[in-house]
Amino acid sequence: MRIPDDSFLKTLPIAHRGLHDAKKGIPENSCAAFENARLCGYAAETDVRFTKDGKLVAFHDDDLERMTGERAKVIDRTYAELCKLRLDGTSEKIPLFSELLELIDGKIPLLIEIKNQPERKDIVQETLRTLSGYRGEFALQTFHPLYLLQIKRLAPHILRGQLGTFMPNFSPQNYVVKNMSLNFLTSPDFISYNIENLPFSKARRKDTLLLAWTVRDHETLQKAQKHADNIIFEDVCPDLS
């Protein structure tokens, strides 16, 4: 493990998809959510995926319906089309990943999840290209071990993490996600594991730093404090002391 002792991955709670709050009109993965995280002093987690015309946007779901009401996949809409949509009934729009980086500008650390994008083979390369020259503190994570292997080969200096969870149905892919079976190849610097599945001994292999996602209440916060090194959270306000 090569994570510095002062890395945000060890020291700073991470707001899941920005510090969003539906009651205050601050939707997830919006510029307002990341500004809110900055104001409150947290690190922030976000997701990146492609649009139809090859733009990287900060958006979690494969489908647009939950957050915008549009019955379509993100990959089937151009960025110009996405700009006409609004997040969760607010005035906030889906931000470009580059726009998000410009907004944050190193003011808070970022944990960036690269979403599985089978329609495109270059999401890792495009994410790294967009991050080139960015001077803020960040780390990358993904469920896809082959993406992690690409990061290892193309940008070994960037901290990388393997996401893990228990999957409901058995398949070779789900087995790998649960057990992180390819970690011996990808050499992740940290593990991000579903708090609902902790404690899980395989998430603690070789004393790798362990993040717990997603902590949403005080009960899971106490559980994460017992079993993990840091948290990815929403709907609670972790202590920053």
C-alpha positions in Angstrom: 0.0 0.0 0.0 1.4 3.3 -1.1 -1.2 5.8 0.2 0.3 8.7 2.1 -0.7 9.1 5.7 -2.2 12.5 4.9 -4.2 11.3 1.9 -7.9 12.2 2.0 -8.6 8.5 1.5 -7.4 8.0 5.1 -8.4 11.3 6.7 -11.5 12.8 5.2 -15.1 11.5 4.9 -16.2 11.4 1.3 -19.7 12.7 0.3 -21.4 10.3 -2.1 -22.1 11.9 -5.4 -21.4 15.3 -3.8 -23.1 16.5 -0.6 -26.6 16.3 -2.0 -29.8 17.1 -0.2 -33.2 16.7 -2.0 -35.0 18.6 0.7 -32.8 21.6 0.0 -33.0 21.2 -3.7 -29.4 20.0 -4.1 -29.5 16.9 -6.4 -26.8 14.2 -6.5 -23.9 14.7 -8.9 -24.8 18.4 -9.5 -22.5 21.4 -9.3 -24.5 22.5 -6.3 -23.8 19.2 -4.5 -20.0 19.5 -5.0 -20.0 23.2 -3.9 -21.9 22.1 -0.8 -19.3 19.5 -0.1 -16.6 22.2 -0.4 -18.4 24.5 1.9 -18.8 21.8 4.5 -15.2 20.6 4.2 -15.7 17.0 2.9 -14.1 15.2 0.0 -16.6 14.2 -2.7 -17.2 11.1 -4.8 -18.6 11.2 -8.3 -19.2 9.0 -11.3 -18.1 9.3 -14.9 -19.7 7.9 -18.0 -20.0 8.6 -21.8 -22.7 10.4 -23.7 -23.6 9.4 -27.3 -21.1 11.9 -28.7 -18.2 10.8 -26.5 -18.4 13.4 -23.7 -17.7 12.4 -20.2 -20.4 13.5 -17.7 -20.8 13.2 -14.0 -23.8 10.9 -13.7 -24.4 7.7 -11.8 -27.2 5.8 -13.5 -27.0 4.1 -16.8 -30.6 5.3 -17.4 -31.8 8.9 -17.1 -35.3 8.3 -15.8 -34.7 8.4 -12.0 -32.9 11.7 -12.0 -34.4 13.5 -15.0 -37.7 11.8 -16.0 -36.3 11.0 -19.4 -36.8 7.4 -20.5 -33.5 6.9 -22.2 -29.9 5.8 -21.5 -27.2 8.4 -21.1 -25.2 6.7 -23.9 -28.1 7.2 -26.3 -28.2 11.0 -25.8 -25.7 13.7 -27.0 -24.4 16.2 -24.5 -26.5 18.9 -26.2 -29.6 16.8 -25.6 -28.6 16.2 -21.9 -28.2 19.9 -21.4 -31.9 20.4 -21.9 -32.7 18.1 -18.9 -32.7 19.1 -15.3 -31.8 17.1 -12.2 -34.6 16.0 -9.9 -36.9 18.9 -10.7 -34.3 21.6 -9.9 -32.5 24.1 -12.2 -29.3 21.9 -12.0 -28.1 20.2 -15.1 -25.9 17.2 -15.7 -22.3 18.5 -15.6 -19.5 17.6 -17.9 -16.7 15.9 -16.0 -14.3 18.7 -17.2 -16.8 21.3 -15.9 -16.8 19.6 -12.5 -13.0 19.6 -12.4 -13.0 23.3 -13.3 -15.5 24.0 -10.5 -13.7 22.1 -7.8 -10.2 23.3 -9.0 -8.4 21.4 -6.3 -10.5 22.9 -3.4 -11.6 19.5 -2.2 -10.3 16.0 -3.0 -12.3 13.9 -5.5 -12.9 10.1 -5.6 -13.9 9.3 -9.2 -15.8 6.1 -10.1 -15.4 5.0 -13.7 -18.7 3.4 -14.7 -18.8 0.2 -16.7 -19.2 1.3 -20.3 -19.4 -1.8 -22.6 -20.4 0.4 -25.6 -17.1 2.2 -25.5 -13.6 0.8 -25.1 -11.8 4.0 -24.2 -13.5 5.3 -21.0 -10.3 4.8 -19.0 -8.2 6.6 -21.5 -10.6 9.5 -21.8 -10.9 9.8 -18.1 -7.1 9.9 -17.7 -6.9 12.4 -20.6 -9.4 14.7 -19.0 -7.5 14.5 -15.7 -4.2 15.2 -17.3 -3.0 18.6 -15.9 -5.5 18.6 -13.1 -3.7 19.6 -10.0 -6.2 18.7 -7.3 -6.0 15.6 -5.1 -8.0 12.7 -6.5 -8.2 8.9 -6.8 -9.9 6.5 -9.2 -12.1 3.5 -8.4 -14.2 1.0 -10.4 -16.0 -2.3 -10.2 -14.4 -3.4 -13.4 -11.1 -5.0 -12.8 -10.0 -4.7 -16.4 -10.4 -0.9 -16.1 -8.3 -1.1 -13.0 -5.6 -3.0 -14.9 -5.6 -0.3 -17.6 -5.1 2.4 -14.9 -2.2 0.4 -13.5 -0.6 0.2 -16.9 -1.4 3.7 -18.2 -1.1 5.7 -15.0 0.6 3.7 -12.3 1.2 6.9 -10.2 -2.6 7.5 -9.7 -4.1 5.9 -6.6 -6.7 3.2 -7.7 -9.3 1.3 -5.9 -11.4 -1.8 -6.4 -15.1 -1.6 -5.7 -16.8 -4.7 -4.2 -20.2 -6.0 -3.2 -22.2 -9.1 -2.8 -24.2 -9.7 -6.0 -27.6 -11.3 -5.9 -27.1 -13.9 -8.7 -24.1 -16.1 -9.3 -22.0 -15.5 -12.4 -18.3 -15.5 -13.0 -18.4 -11.7 -13.2 -20.4 -11.4 -9.9 -18.0 -13.8 -8.2 -15.1 -11.6 -9.2 -16.8 -8.5 -8.0 -17.6 -10.1 -4.6 -14.2 -11.7 -4.0 -12.0 -9.2 -5.9 -10.4 -12.2 -7.5 -8.2 -10.3 -9.9 -6.6 -8.0 -7.3 -3.4 -10.0 -7.7 -3.2 -8.6 -11.2 -4.6 -5.1 -10.7 -2.9 -4.3 -7.3 -5.4 -1.8 -6.0 -4.2 0.7 -3.5 -7.5 0.6 -1.6 -10.8 -1.3 -1.5 -14.3 0.2 -1.5 -16.8 -2.3 -0.2 -20.5 -2.2 0.4 -21.2 -1.4 4.1 -24.1 -3.9 4.0 -21.6 -6.7 3.4 -19.1 -5.9 6.1 -17.3 -7.4 7.9 -16.0 -9.5 5.0 -12.5 -10.9 5.4 -11.6 -10.8 1.8 -12.0 -7.0 1.8 -9.1 -6.9 4.2 -6.5 -8.7 2.2 -2.9 -7.7 2.9 -4.1 -4.8 5.1 -5.2 -2.8 2.1 -7.0 0.5 3.0 -10.8 -0.2 3.3 -13.5 2.3 2.5 -17.2 1.6 3.3 -20.0 2.6 1.0 -22.7 3.9 1.3 -23.1 5.0 4.9 -26.6 6.5 5.2 -27.4 6.6 9.0 -25.9 6.5 12.4 -26.2 2.7 12.7 -24.1 2.1 9.5 -21.8 4.9 10.5 -21.0 3.0 13.8 -20.6 -0.2 11.8 -18.2 1.5 9.3 -16.1 3.0 12.2 -15.7 -0.5 13.5 -14.8 -2.3 10.3 -13.4 0.3 7.8 -10.8 3.0 7.6 -13.0 5.6 6.0 -16.5 6.1 4.6 -18.4 7.2 1.6 -21.6 8.7 3.0 -24.9 10.5 2.4 -27.8 11.6 4.6 -25.5 11.9 7.6 -23.0 14.4 8.7 -19.8 12.7 9.8 -17.5 14.4 12.3 -14.5 16.1 10.7 -12.4 16.4 13.9 
